[in-house]
Amino acid sequence: MIIRNDMDVSYVRVFHASPNAPAVDVYINKALVFSNISFKDFSEYIPLSKGEYEMEVYPANQKNTPVITENIQVPEKQVITVAIAGNLDDLQVVPYIEGNAEDLPVNQSRVRAIHLSPDAPEVDILVNNNLAFDDVGFLDASDYIQLPSAIYDVTINIADTQDIVLSLRPDFKSQKVYTIYIVGNPPDLSGIQSLDGTTFVRFILKK
C-alpha cells in the first residue's frame, strides 16, 4: 500500500537503541506520544508539521526527571527515524532522514547501515564478501546503495581488519528501502533490518 500525501508534514518514529537504558516514554512538546518503548523497539510513525519540537525521554511510567531532553528540527515532507542512542549515562537523540523509494525499479532494493553501538569501534560492512560501507563510526549513517532484490550474506568487521563481529542474512524485497541498524555493545551486538517508511509514503509536490 502506498500513502500519497500533499500536506506539508513529515512522518516521524522513535527507535530505542540504547543498550543499557530501560524502557522509555517519549513526550513531544510536553504531550505523551510514545509509551513503553524497549531496547530494539520502534514506535509507530506519526505526522508532524515542519518546525522545532522539544523531545523528553523518561523511564517508562515515570515522570520525575527525564533521562534526556533535546530539541529536534522536523523538515517538511520527509520520513524520519529518531534514534535514542548511546549508553544511559550519555544519551543522545539523533534524527535520520530515510531514503526515497519512488525511483526504484522492479527487483531492485535500496539499503544503508547506521552504527548505533556506543562501545563498538568503526566497522566495515561487506555484502557477499564485497566491501559496501567502510569506516562507519558510532552514530554514522552510510549512504544508500542499490542492490538486486535477494537474500545476502552481510558481515560486519572491525574497520580495516578481517575480524568479524556480526554476521547477518537479510532478505531485501523488490522496490523496498531498508536500514540495517547495528545495536548493542560488544560482545553482544545485533543487527536489525528495518523497512524504511519511505517504502510506503509518497509526498506530492505542489505546483
Secondary structure per residue as TSV (DSSP state, phi and psi in degrees):
chain	resnum	aa	ss	phi	psi
A	1	M	-	360.0	130.9
A	2	I	-	-106.2	129.4
A	3	I	E	-99.5	120.3
A	4	R	E	-107.2	129.9
A	5	N	E	-134.9	128.3
A	6	D	-	-105.8	9.2
A	7	M	S	-84.7	156.6
A	8	D	S	-86.2	59.0
A	9	V	E	-122.4	166.7
A	10	S	E	-120.9	163.7
A	11	Y	E	-111.6	127.3
A	12	V	E	-128.7	136.1
A	13	R	E	-130.4	167.9
A	14	V	E	-117.3	139.7
A	15	F	E	-121.9	122.1
A	16	H	E	-84.4	107.2
A	17	A	-	-120.1	15.0
A	18	S	-	-92.6	116.2
A	19	P	T	-68.6	-21.8
A	20	N	T	-121.0	15.8
A	21	A	-	-92.3	149.3
A	22	P	-	-72.4	175.4
A	23	A	-	-57.8	149.1
A	24	V	E	-131.4	156.5
A	25	D	E	-108.5	144.0
A	26	V	E	-120.8	124.5
A	27	Y	E	-106.8	137.9
A	28	I	E	-121.1	120.5
A	29	N	T	50.2	46.2
A	30	K	T	75.5	-0.3
A	31	A	E	-103.8	134.8
A	32	L	E	-69.0	121.4
A	33	V	E	-114.1	-42.2
A	34	F	E	-126.7	134.5
A	35	S	E	-118.5	139.8
A	36	N	E	54.2	52.2
A	37	I	E	-89.8	121.2
A	38	S	-	-94.2	165.3
A	39	F	T	-51.7	131.5
A	40	K	T	79.9	1.9
A	41	D	-	-96.3	149.2
A	42	F	B	-108.9	145.4
A	43	S	-	-80.3	175.7
A	44	E	-	-73.2	163.2
A	45	Y	-	-80.2	141.6
A	46	I	E	-126.9	149.8
A	47	P	E	-80.6	135.5
A	48	L	E	-133.4	137.0
A	49	S	E	-72.0	159.2
A	50	K	S	-57.5	136.5
A	51	G	E	153.2	-174.8
A	52	E	E	-100.6	136.8
A	53	Y	E	-130.2	141.3
A	54	E	E	-87.5	124.9
A	55	M	E	-113.4	121.1
A	56	E	E	-114.2	133.8
A	57	V	E	-116.1	122.9
A	58	Y	E	-119.2	152.7
A	59	P	E	-55.6	141.9
A	60	A	T	-54.5	135.8
A	61	N	T	67.3	20.5
A	62	Q	-	-129.7	153.6
A	63	K	-	-149.9	49.0
A	64	N	S	-94.2	-68.0
A	65	T	S	-128.2	125.2
A	66	P	-	-68.7	147.8
A	67	V	S	-76.4	-22.1
A	68	I	E	-161.9	144.6
A	69	T	E	-130.8	125.4
A	70	E	E	-144.9	152.9
A	71	N	E	-94.2	137.6
A	72	I	E	-121.5	145.7
A	73	Q	E	-98.0	127.7
A	74	V	E	-110.1	113.6
A	75	P	-	-76.5	175.5
A	76	E	S	-91.0	150.7
A	77	K	S	56.1	50.6
A	78	Q	-	-133.7	161.7
A	79	V	E	-115.4	128.0
A	80	I	E	-133.7	134.1
A	81	T	E	-105.4	124.4
A	82	V	E	-100.6	113.7
A	83	A	E	-90.9	132.4
A	84	I	E	-91.3	105.4
A	85	A	E	-125.0	160.6
A	86	G	S	99.2	170.3
A	87	N	-	-76.5	162.4
A	88	L	G	-57.2	-33.0
A	89	D	G	-82.8	0.8
A	90	D	G	-153.1	58.2
A	91	L	-	-76.2	151.5
A	92	Q	E	-136.6	153.2
A	93	V	E	-113.3	116.0
A	94	V	E	-126.8	118.2
A	95	P	E	-86.4	139.2
A	96	Y	E	-125.4	119.7
A	97	I	E	-79.0	134.7
A	98	E	-	-88.8	154.0
A	99	G	-	-77.7	168.7
A	100	N	-	-93.0	136.2
A	101	A	-	-105.8	-3.7
A	102	E	T	-63.9	-31.9
A	103	D	T	-98.4	12.8
A	104	L	-	-77.0	126.2
A	105	P	-	-74.0	167.0
A	106	V	T	-60.6	141.3
A	107	N	T	67.1	24.4
A	108	Q	E	-126.8	147.8
A	109	S	E	-130.2	163.7
A	110	R	E	-128.0	138.0
A	111	V	E	-147.1	148.0
A	112	R	E	-139.6	174.4
A	113	A	E	-129.4	144.1
A	114	I	E	-127.8	127.2
A	115	H	E	-93.0	110.1
A	116	L	-	-124.0	28.0
A	117	S	-	-99.6	107.1
A	118	P	T	-64.6	-27.9
A	119	D	T	-101.0	2.9
A	120	A	S	-92.4	147.8
A	121	P	-	-76.2	-178.1
A	122	E	-	-59.6	148.3
A	123	V	E	-130.1	155.8
A	124	D	E	-107.5	144.9
A	125	I	E	-122.7	122.9
A	126	L	E	-110.5	139.5
A	127	V	E	-117.4	116.5
A	128	N	T	49.9	45.7
A	129	N	T	70.2	7.3
A	130	N	E	-105.7	133.3
A	131	L	E	-65.6	119.7
A	132	A	E	-103.2	-42.4
A	133	F	E	-137.8	132.9
A	134	D	E	-123.8	151.3
A	135	D	E	53.0	47.3
A	136	V	E	-86.7	115.3
A	137	G	-	-98.7	173.5
A	138	F	T	-54.8	130.8
A	139	L	T	76.8	-3.9
A	140	D	-	-75.6	142.8
A	141	A	B	-114.5	127.5
A	142	S	-	-72.0	168.4
A	143	D	-	-69.6	163.0
A	144	Y	-	-80.6	145.1
A	145	I	E	-120.1	154.1
A	146	Q	E	-104.6	133.7
A	147	L	E	-134.7	151.5
A	148	P	E	-59.9	138.8
A	149	S	S	-66.8	124.9
A	150	A	S	-176.0	176.6
A	151	I	B	-91.0	133.8
A	152	Y	-	-125.0	153.9
A	153	D	-	-93.0	117.0
A	154	V	E	-116.0	128.8
A	155	T	E	-122.9	141.0
A	156	I	E	-111.4	120.4
A	157	N	E	-111.9	153.4
A	158	I	E	-59.7	134.1
A	159	A	T	-52.8	136.2
A	160	D	T	65.6	21.8
A	161	T	S	-136.1	176.2
A	162	Q	-	-106.1	20.1
A	163	D	-	-82.0	107.0
A	164	I	E	-81.1	127.1
A	165	V	E	-108.3	-14.3
A	166	L	E	-162.3	139.0
A	167	S	E	-125.7	138.3
A	168	L	E	-134.8	161.1
A	169	R	-	-136.6	71.2
A	170	P	-	-75.0	152.8
A	171	D	B	-113.7	109.5
A	172	F	-	-97.1	118.7
A	173	K	-	-89.3	161.8
A	174	S	T	-62.0	133.9
A	175	Q	T	58.6	36.7
A	176	K	-	-124.9	152.8
A	177	V	E	-115.3	133.4
A	178	Y	E	-128.9	153.1
A	179	T	E	-123.2	133.0
A	180	I	E	-98.9	115.6
A	181	Y	E	-96.8	127.7
A	182	I	E	-97.9	116.5
A	183	V	E	-131.7	172.0
A	184	G	E	92.6	-173.3
A	185	N	E	-132.0	143.6
A	186	P	T	-55.8	141.3
A	187	P	T	-90.4	9.4
A	188	D	E	-102.4	70.8
A	189	L	E	-95.3	150.8
A	190	S	E	-134.3	152.2
A	191	G	E	-116.4	126.2
A	192	I	E	-112.7	118.4
A	193	Q	E	-88.5	114.0
A	194	S	E	-118.3	134.1
A	195	L	E	-77.8	121.3
A	196	D	-	-69.1	143.5
A	197	G	G	-64.5	-20.9
A	198	T	G	-64.9	-15.4
A	199	T	G	-58.7	-32.2
A	200	F	T	-112.8	-19.4
A	201	V	E	-100.3	129.4
A	202	R	E	-123.5	127.4
A	203	F	E	-95.7	134.2
A	204	I	-	-93.6	120.4
A	205	L	-	-77.6	131.4
A	206	K	-	-76.6	142.1
A	207	K	-	-95.0	360.0
